[in-house]
Amino acid sequence: MATHKRSAADPISGSSIYAHIVGWGMAVPDRIMTNEEMSAIVETSDEWIQARTGIKERRIAGERDSTATLGLKAAQRALEVADILPTEVELVIVATSTSENIFPSTASLIQDWLGASNAGAFDMSAACSGFVYAVHMAAQSIRSGSIKTALVVASETMSRVMDWQDRGTCILFGDGAGAVVLQASDVEGGVLSTVLRSDGSGYDLLGIPSVGSLDTCAPVVNPNGHKMYKMHMNGSEVFKFASRVIGESITQALDNVGLRLDEVKLIVPHQANDRIIQSAARALKVEKEIFISNIERYGNTSAASIPIALCEAIEQGRVQPNDYIVFVGFGGGLTWASMVVKWGAPEAEERQAAVLGKQRRQASYTLARWRARLIRFQRRLSNAVTRIRPNEGRVHRLRHKIDQHDLR
């Protein structure tokens, strides 16, 4: 019996607008840290790390790398694939656990550097589930009709929040960024179904303590014993949590659109641990090959791991038009999320974006840099004038007194 597939149009709102992924890009630091190098930092070995995680190496941010700069590179590459100008982007969302600042948002920095002058921007905090959360927010904005084009970036510099004395965490994580462009279309497909979940009772299992609304100062160690600004994780509990929720959330997301698991061509999971992926495959009773895994080369890049893996899957030819693919993420919060996507962006002539050359995009980025510099210069000049004017008034009054004295 054929499976009934529910239309991607929302049966409640009756929306016939679809949000397609039309661009993608990734960026990773140049520096590679191998397991052998890791063993010089903490008591471990290549054999131990590979046996327990599947990781052989990871990328580490250099002095000039940051969450924003890596995110910018991934975003530019995604815009290149989508062949659109930054000014066409109406929303920028950055999923990250390692933002440049508490505020301004990393998304605002990337929006400015791109020259996406018509876009709103904000950061999404949902840990390793953040990319799926952010794509859902962008897709819903598109399907509501409020925007036509969105940029979702997931970028992390996890190496800068690692406790390099804790071998339970520092061996796992790496740095990198991935991005996708979503665009409105009347062609059915794109983001079909999303399941977002959270269980805050597990807040103490995985986190990065930092100064918040309850803090009056920043002690070296917070009350529960975790180091400030350094990641902590209860590995065994997170493993059990992830192994349970991956299968459940994928099944639910597929049920929402009447799809069977055997109709899915590829599952793109958060790259946390190869053993978690193996456990999920067993729970779903599928071959592990349906999952793409690149954890051996990048480690756990938190929110960035799904878009990085997606870019590599596309490059390898593992994603084809009309394929059903699934994203699944899980992480601190605790949070987890699954998404079903029908791949196959509309043809270029069906999209609203014009065909643009690389030169025009590069010109846009250069213009954005000069625009930002000009605005900052104007602000400094305005502030300088504001400071001078009160002095001008005092000088004028002094001159008036001197004139009066001279007259006497």
Helices and strands as residue ranges (DSSP letters): E 18-27, E 31-34, H 35-38, H 46-53, E 57-60, H 67-82, G 86-88, E 91-95, H 106-114, E 120-124, G 127-129, H 130-143, E 149-157, G 158-161, H 167-170, E 175-185, E 190-198, G 200-205, E 206-207, E 232-233, H 235-255, G 261-263, E 264-269, H 274-284, G 288-290, H 295-298, G 302-304, H 305-315, E 324-331, E 335-342, G 348-350, H 358-407
